[in-house]
Amino acid sequence: MDSKYILETEHVSKSFGSLEVLKDINLKVKKGEVICIIGPSGAGKSTYLRSLNQLEKITSGKIFIKGDLFLHRENDKTVERISK
């Protein structure tokens, strides 16, 4: 499937216990586009990037790579994931 987006996230959330670090994050990055993620210390920038490359497990949301579903999690459980 050819998608105009190289990376998409839909409703990505990440919690550490009762601390909600990422809440309903949506992002679309087009092929060739350069983006910056900025914010104050503790805003969740590194957690978001670590979640995209699977160093952290998201609590819920969807991650798409080149239009294909890479990961879908709900309520801290994997619903669907592509094989490595």
Helices and strands as residue ranges (DSSP letters): E 5-16, E 19-30, H 45-52, E 60-65, E 68-74, E 77-81
